[in-house]
Amino acid sequence: MDLSPVILTLKLAAITTVLLLLIGLPVAWWLSKSKSILKLIIEAIITMPLVLPPSVLGFYLLLAFSPQHGIGKWLRDVFDVQLVFSFPGLILASVIYSLPFMIGPIKSALQQLPPSLAQASYTLGKSERQTFMHVLLPNIRASVLTAATLTFVHTLGEFGVVLMIGGNIPGVTRVASIAVYDAVENQDYSSANAYSLILFGITFITVISVFVFNKYKAKSPLE
């Protein structure tokens, strides 16, 4: 059994989760406190991957980053970078597709915090950034962990988006979900079962670990 699709999947999920933590935390913070009309538009855009068929999102990403036209042509001509049918392209697609799984839980947790927490911090002379990093963020660590876990396991199971923009290149873009599909297409049910069991096991262990952590370690923001 070729384990490279599993290793590639874990690598993709880990990179996507880290990138979305860096992106999602400030975006969720801004969304939780903003009253701008722009907030509604951004929230709608972030939510779209939840309701769009993955193949639709993958198709438009394929068009946008195709080296023949659009952004993809500009990237190729200026930076000699091609995202379509490459691992960086998988990362881009995964970041976009998993964005709501990271931002949603963090934004909801921030909105549920008592306003007095931030107000007390401002009274003590702390800036907004310091308040977020040292006061608000520690009080939502359980939600941040949940968001990171959802992002990680969601990326493990991606199929339509990664297939559209990455194709099925062994060692480059052939992730575990695509390996399962290939095995079934070739009537190699033993390989399909093996890949599926590995994904199921990783996902189950990850999710149950978070449940245990949240039950015994995480504290309520109100404590």
C-alpha positions in Angstrom: 0.0 0.0 0.0 1.3 3.4 -1.0 1.2 5.7 2.1 2.3 8.9 0.2 -1.4 10.1 -0.3 -1.9 9.8 3.5 1.3 11.7 4.2 0.5 14.3 1.6 -3.0 14.7 3.2 -1.6 15.2 6.7 0.9 17.8 5.4 -1.9 19.6 3.5 -4.2 19.6 6.6 -1.4 20.8 8.9 -0.3 23.7 6.6 -3.9 24.7 6.0 -4.7 24.8 9.7 -1.7 26.9 10.6 -2.4 29.4 7.7 -6.0 29.7 8.7 -5.1 30.3 12.3 -3.0 33.2 11.2 -5.8 34.5 8.9 -8.8 33.5 10.9 -7.9 35.0 14.3 -7.7 38.7 13.2 -10.6 38.3 10.7 -12.9 36.8 13.4 -11.9 39.5 15.9 -12.7 42.2 13.4 -16.0 40.5 12.5 -17.0 40.1 16.1 -16.8 43.9 16.8 -17.4 45.5 13.5 -20.8 47.2 12.6 -19.8 48.1 9.1 -22.0 47.2 6.1 -18.8 45.6 4.7 -19.0 43.0 7.5 -22.2 41.5 6.0 -20.5 41.1 2.6 -17.4 39.5 4.1 -19.4 37.2 6.2 -21.4 36.1 3.1 -18.2 35.5 1.2 -16.7 33.4 4.1 -19.9 31.4 4.4 -20.2 30.6 0.7 -17.9 27.5 0.8 -20.4 25.9 3.3 -23.3 26.1 0.8 -21.6 25.9 -2.6 -20.9 22.4 -4.1 -17.2 21.8 -3.8 -17.0 21.1 -7.6 -18.4 24.6 -8.3 -15.8 26.3 -6.0 -13.1 24.1 -7.5 -14.1 25.0 -11.0 -14.0 28.7 -10.5 -10.6 28.4 -8.7 -9.4 26.4 -11.7 -10.5 29.2 -14.1 -9.1 31.9 -11.9 -5.7 30.4 -11.5 -5.3 28.7 -14.9 -2.0 29.8 -16.4 -3.7 30.6 -19.7 -5.7 33.6 -18.4 -6.6 35.8 -15.4 -4.7 35.7 -12.1 -3.0 32.5 -13.0 -1.5 34.0 -16.2 -0.3 37.0 -14.2 1.3 34.8 -11.6 3.0 32.7 -14.3 4.3 35.7 -16.3 5.4 37.8 -13.3 6.5 35.3 -10.7 6.8 32.1 -12.7 4.3 30.4 -10.3 1.7 27.9 -11.4 -0.9 27.0 -8.8 -3.1 24.7 -10.9 -2.1 21.1 -10.5 0.4 21.8 -7.8 0.7 21.4 -4.1 0.6 25.2 -3.4 -2.7 25.2 -5.4 -4.1 22.6 -3.1 -3.1 24.7 -0.1 -4.9 27.8 -1.6 -8.0 25.8 -2.4 -8.0 24.2 1.1 -7.6 27.6 2.8 -10.6 29.0 0.9 -12.7 26.0 1.4 -12.1 25.6 5.1 -12.2 29.3 6.0 -15.7 29.2 7.6 -14.7 26.3 9.8 -11.9 28.4 11.4 -13.6 31.8 11.5 -17.1 30.7 12.6 -16.4 29.2 16.0 -13.8 31.9 16.9 -16.2 34.7 16.0 -19.0 33.2 18.0 -16.8 32.8 21.0 -15.6 36.4 20.9 -19.1 37.7 20.6 -20.2 35.7 23.7 -17.4 37.2 25.9 -18.7 39.9 28.4 -17.9 43.4 27.0 -16.5 44.2 30.5 -13.4 42.1 29.8 -12.2 44.4 27.0 -13.4 47.5 28.7 -11.4 46.7 31.8 -8.3 46.1 29.7 -8.7 49.4 27.9 -9.1 51.2 31.3 -5.7 49.8 32.3 -4.1 51.3 29.3 -3.9 48.2 27.0 -4.2 48.6 23.3 -6.7 46.7 21.2 -4.0 44.3 20.0 -2.8 43.7 23.6 -6.4 43.2 24.8 -7.0 40.7 22.1 -3.8 38.7 22.6 -3.6 38.8 26.4 -7.2 39.1 27.6 -9.7 37.9 24.9 -7.7 35.1 23.3 -6.9 33.2 26.5 -10.6 33.1 27.3 -11.6 31.5 24.1 -8.8 28.9 23.8 -11.2 26.0 23.8 -13.1 27.6 20.8 -9.8 28.2 19.0 -8.8 24.6 19.5 -12.2 23.4 18.3 -11.9 25.7 15.2 -8.4 24.4 14.4 -9.6 20.8 14.8 -12.6 21.3 12.5 -10.3 22.9 9.9 -7.8 20.0 10.2 -10.3 17.2 9.9 -12.3 19.0 7.2 -9.2 19.3 5.1 -8.5 15.6 5.5 -11.7 14.8 3.8 -11.6 17.3 0.9 -12.3 15.8 -2.5 -14.1 17.9 -5.0 -12.1 21.1 -4.6 -8.7 19.4 -4.5 -9.5 17.2 -7.4 -10.6 20.2 -9.6 -7.6 22.4 -8.9 -5.0 19.8 -8.1 -5.9 16.8 -10.3 -4.5 13.4 -9.5 -0.7 13.6 -9.7 1.0 10.9 -7.5 3.3 12.4 -4.9 2.2 16.0 -5.8 -1.6 16.4 -5.5 -2.9 12.8 -5.0 -4.3 13.1 -1.5 -6.0 10.2 0.4 -9.6 11.1 -0.6 -8.6 10.9 -4.3 -6.7 7.7 -3.6 -9.9 6.2 -2.2 -11.8 7.2 -5.3 -9.2 5.8 -7.6 -9.1 2.5 -5.7 -12.9 2.2 -6.0 -12.8 3.1 -9.7 -10.3 0.3 -10.2 -12.3 -2.1 -8.0 -9.4 -2.3 -5.6 -11.6 -2.4 -2.6 -8.9 -3.5 -0.2 -6.9 -0.4 -0.8 -10.0 1.8 -0.7 -10.8 0.2 2.7 -7.3 0.7 4.0 -7.2 4.4 3.0 -10.7 5.0 4.4 -9.8 3.3 7.7 -6.7 5.4 8.1 -8.7 8.6 7.5 -11.5 7.5 9.8 -9.0 6.6 12.5 -7.1 9.9 12.3 -10.3 11.9 12.3 -11.9 10.0 15.2 -8.8 10.3 17.4 -8.4 14.0 16.7 -12.0 14.8 17.4 -12.3 12.7 20.6 -9.0 14.3 21.9 -10.6 17.8 21.5 -13.7 16.7 23.3 -11.6 15.3 26.2 -9.5 18.5 26.3 -12.6 20.8 26.3 -14.2 18.8 29.1 -11.3 18.6 31.5 -9.0 21.5 30.7 -10.8 24.4 29.1 -12.4 26.9 31.4 -15.5 29.0 30.8 -14.9 32.6 29.8 -17.0 33.6 32.7 -15.0 31.8 35.3 
